[in-house]
Amino acid sequence: APYLHLEYARPLLEEHQYEELSAIAARGRSLKTNADFRLYLEKQGLLRKEVTSALYDGGIRFVDEQLIGPLIRQLEAAGLYEDTIIVVTSDHGEEFGEHRREGIYGTHGGNLYETLIRVPLIIRAPGEAGAGREIRQQVRSIDIAPTILDLLGIDVPEEMEGRSLVPLMRGTDTAAPPPAVSEATSQGPEWKSIRDGRYKLLYVLEGDETSRAGLRGEPIREYLFDITADPNEQNNIAGKAKDKKHELEGKL
């Protein structure tokens, strides 16, 4: 944020709204611009998911056109593309009001719903079979570095907690995927989560600005979601599936 690229949102805007937002965007990226953007959207009744997510999509398109595309073309021009590992991922996703109204624009980091922690992971590896394959099994960000080392033929240090995804990419991995642990410690209450296949447990703890690590005491809120049946995480089953909740608590 601010989401300065308007092409996908234009069909949702009146012409004067598009012109005024374009003028705000032309003033550049600054905190004042971001505040102006949000205030304008709110005054115009445009602070809603279909508009803000379309604006965000414009930012993704911009990165694709101005960064990833030119990089690939430069590698091709230099004769390096066929020998280059390319990994596209993200540090986090973005909220668009799925769980709280204030999270509809320019908001991330304050919770661990799938909208924020299920990030893209695209790996292009030279000579690898299975190009174009979509793998739906859960993996983790800490698996990326071991995967790159494995593709390069470099031994993965024992102290690395992640695992190489190369066997999964090649279709030879038969092991059960390890659980994925996530944390949100940058603002407000401290969130911890663990997802073990189908189920995901979220713990919300009192924020402690002096030490934001570890599990201290009982959670102030806890959620258990069946991600398969409830991918949007709207139905908290912590009070019903107590055995599963206790199992994941122990792992967390």
VOBAFI-922614 format. One line per field, with one value per residue (C-alpha): x, y, z; residue in three letters; residue number from 0. Coordinates in steps of 0.1 Angstrom, whole numbers, plus 5000, padded with zeros to 4 digits. Example, Ala and Ser with C-alpha at 12.3 -4.5 7.8 and 13.67 -1.06 7.14 Angstrom:
BEGIN
u	[5123,5137]
v	[4955,4989]
w	[5078,5071]
r	[ALA,SER]
k	[0,1]
***
This chain:
BEGIN
u	[5000,4992,4978,4988,4979,4943,4937,4918,4897,4887,4855,4844,4849,4830,4850,4855,4866,4892,4905,4908,4925,4949,4958,4965,4985,5006,5018,5039,5044,5044,5026,5005,4996,4985,4963,4949,4941,4923,4904,4892,4881,4862,4845,4834,4820,4848,4865,4852,4868,4860,4877,4907,4915,4913,4937,4960,4959,4971,5002,5008,5005,5030,5056,5051,5055,5083,5104,5098,5092,5122,5145,5135,5140,5175,5184,5173,5192,5224,5220,5215,5179,5181,5207,5190,5169,5140,5119,5090,5074,5062,5067,5030,4996,4971,4938,4906,4881,4876,4877,4877,4865,4897,4917,4902,4930,4968,4968,4988,5009,4983,4969,4976,4945,4953,4948,4981,5002,4993,5017,5027,5056,5067,5100,5115,5145,5167,5162,5136,5108,5073,5073,5040,5030,5008,5016,4988,5006,5014,5050,5068,5089,5118,5118,5129,5166,5172,5154,5177,5208,5196,5190,5225,5239,5251,5247,5219,5234,5219,5210,5185,5150,5134,5135,5142,5111,5130,5116,5081,5088,5099,5070,5091,5083,5061,5066,5038,5043,5055,5032,5037,5042,5036,5039,5026,5045,5048,5017,4989,4982,5007,4995,5008,4995,5001,4986,4989,4973,4935,4933,4948,4950,4954,4965,4961,4981,4984,5010,5043,5063,5095,5096,5075,5085,5073,5039,5032,5002,4967,4955,4930,4914,4919,4905,4905,4896,4889,4907,4894,4857,4861,4889,4878,4881,4847,4836,4856,4853,4877,4848,4836,4867,4885,4907,4921,4926,4946,4966,4977,4982,5008,5026,5026]
v	[5000,5025,5006,5029,5009,5012,4992,4963,4987,5010,4991,4995,5033,5062,5083,5111,5087,5072,5106,5117,5084,5088,5122,5110,5081,5105,5123,5093,5068,5083,5079,5110,5095,5062,5081,5102,5070,5054,5085,5090,5054,5057,5090,5076,5044,5024,5010,4975,4942,4941,4975,4972,4937,4949,4977,4951,4930,4960,4961,4924,4930,4959,4937,4911,4936,4957,4932,4895,4897,4919,4898,4866,4884,4896,4860,4848,4875,4866,4829,4821,4813,4775,4773,4795,4785,4809,4810,4834,4837,4863,4873,4875,4879,4907,4912,4925,4925,4887,4887,4924,4956,4976,4950,4959,4981,4981,4957,4926,4912,4913,4877,4843,4836,4819,4851,4863,4831,4810,4827,4819,4795,4790,4771,4769,4745,4737,4702,4692,4669,4679,4714,4730,4707,4721,4705,4711,4695,4719,4731,4758,4789,4772,4745,4770,4773,4735,4730,4755,4738,4704,4716,4729,4696,4712,4693,4707,4716,4695,4726,4737,4729,4729,4700,4698,4699,4683,4648,4663,4682,4649,4629,4606,4619,4595,4610,4628,4666,4681,4706,4743,4768,4805,4836,4872,4892,4927,4944,4940,4905,4878,4851,4816,4789,4753,4736,4699,4689,4695,4712,4745,4758,4795,4808,4845,4857,4889,4912,4918,4945,4935,4898,4885,4849,4816,4806,4824,4812,4806,4821,4850,4835,4802,4789,4756,4754,4725,4741,4715,4720,4757,4773,4808,4801,4812,4783,4779,4743,4746,4738,4708,4690,4691,4660,4675,4708,4692,4672,4704,4722,4696,4699,4737]
w	[5000,4986,4957,4929,4898,4889,4857,4874,4895,4867,4858,4894,4894,4881,4856,4881,4907,4884,4875,4911,4922,4893,4904,4940,4926,4904,4935,4944,4972,5006,5039,5031,4997,5014,5039,5010,4991,5020,5029,4993,4990,5022,5013,4979,4994,4976,5007,5000,4991,4954,4949,4972,4960,4924,4932,4948,4917,4898,4920,4913,4876,4879,4896,4869,4841,4856,4875,4869,4831,4824,4846,4827,4794,4805,4815,4781,4763,4782,4775,4812,4815,4809,4837,4863,4893,4897,4929,4933,4967,4992,5028,5035,5019,5024,5041,5024,5052,5054,5092,5103,5087,5095,5075,5041,5028,5033,5063,5071,5100,5127,5125,5109,5087,5054,5036,5051,5055,5024,5000,4965,4958,4922,4915,4881,4881,4851,4837,4862,4852,4860,4846,4850,4878,4906,4940,4965,4995,5023,5024,5044,5038,5057,5030,5003,5012,5015,4982,4964,4980,4969,4933,4933,4945,4978,5011,5033,5067,5095,5115,5088,5101,5067,5042,5005,4982,4953,4959,4960,4928,4912,4925,4946,4980,5001,5035,5054,5053,5086,5103,5095,5123,5119,5141,5141,5166,5151,5164,5190,5205,5197,5173,5169,5146,5136,5105,5103,5070,5072,5106,5118,5154,5161,5195,5204,5234,5253,5236,5255,5239,5258,5248,5219,5217,5231,5245,5278,5297,5285,5252,5253,5221,5203,5170,5153,5116,5092,5062,5038,5047,5057,5036,5045,5082,5092,5115,5147,5159,5189,5212,5193,5181,5215,5208,5177,5195,5223,5197,5179,5212,5221,5188,5190]
r	[ALA,PRO,TYR,LEU,HIS,LEU,GLU,TYR,ALA,ARG,PRO,LEU,LEU,GLU,GLU,HIS,GLN,TYR,GLU,GLU,LEU,SER,ALA,ILE,ALA,ALA,ARG,GLY,ARG,SER,LEU,LYS,THR,ASN,ALA,ASP,PHE,ARG,LEU,TYR,LEU,GLU,LYS,GLN,GLY,LEU,LEU,ARG,LYS,GLU,VAL,THR,SER,ALA,LEU,TYR,ASP,GLY,GLY,ILE,ARG,PHE,VAL,ASP,GLU,GLN,LEU,ILE,GLY,PRO,LEU,ILE,ARG,GLN,LEU,GLU,ALA,ALA,GLY,LEU,TYR,GLU,ASP,THR,ILE,ILE,VAL,VAL,THR,SER,ASP,HIS,GLY,GLU,GLU,PHE,GLY,GLU,HIS,ARG,ARG,GLU,GLY,ILE,TYR,GLY,THR,HIS,GLY,GLY,ASN,LEU,TYR,GLU,THR,LEU,ILE,ARG,VAL,PRO,LEU,ILE,ILE,ARG,ALA,PRO,GLY,GLU,ALA,GLY,ALA,GLY,ARG,GLU,ILE,ARG,GLN,GLN,VAL,ARG,SER,ILE,ASP,ILE,ALA,PRO,THR,ILE,LEU,ASP,LEU,LEU,GLY,ILE,ASP,VAL,PRO,GLU,GLU,MET,GLU,GLY,ARG,SER,LEU,VAL,PRO,LEU,MET,ARG,GLY,THR,ASP,THR,ALA,ALA,PRO,PRO,PRO,ALA,VAL,SER,GLU,ALA,THR,SER,GLN,GLY,PRO,GLU,TRP,LYS,SER,ILE,ARG,ASP,GLY,ARG,TYR,LYS,LEU,LEU,TYR,VAL,LEU,GLU,GLY,ASP,GLU,THR,SER,ARG,ALA,GLY,LEU,ARG,GLY,GLU,PRO,ILE,ARG,GLU,TYR,LEU,PHE,ASP,ILE,THR,ALA,ASP,PRO,ASN,GLU,GLN,ASN,ASN,ILE,ALA,GLY,LYS,ALA,LYS,ASP,LYS,LYS,HIS,GLU,LEU,GLU,GLY,LYS,LEU]
k	[0,1,2,3,4,5,6,7,8,9,10,11,12,13,14,15,16,17,18,19,20,21,22,23,24,25,26,27,28,29,30,31,32,33,34,35,36,37,38,39,40,41,42,43,44,45,46,47,48,49,50,51,52,53,54,55,56,57,58,59,60,61,62,63,64,65,66,67,68,69,70,71,72,73,74,75,76,77,78,79,80,81,82,83,84,85,86,87,88,89,90,91,92,93,94,95,96,97,98,99,100,101,102,103,104,105,106,107,108,109,110,111,112,113,114,115,116,117,118,119,120,121,122,123,124,125,126,127,128,129,130,131,132,133,134,135,136,137,138,139,140,141,142,143,144,145,146,147,148,149,150,151,152,153,154,155,156,157,158,159,160,161,162,163,164,165,166,167,168,169,170,171,172,173,174,175,176,177,178,179,180,181,182,183,184,185,186,187,188,189,190,191,192,193,194,195,196,197,198,199,200,201,202,203,204,205,206,207,208,209,210,211,212,213,214,215,216,217,218,219,220,221,222,223,224,225,226,227,228,229,230,231,232,233,234,235,236,237,238,239,240,241,242,243,244,245,246,247,248,249,250,251]
***
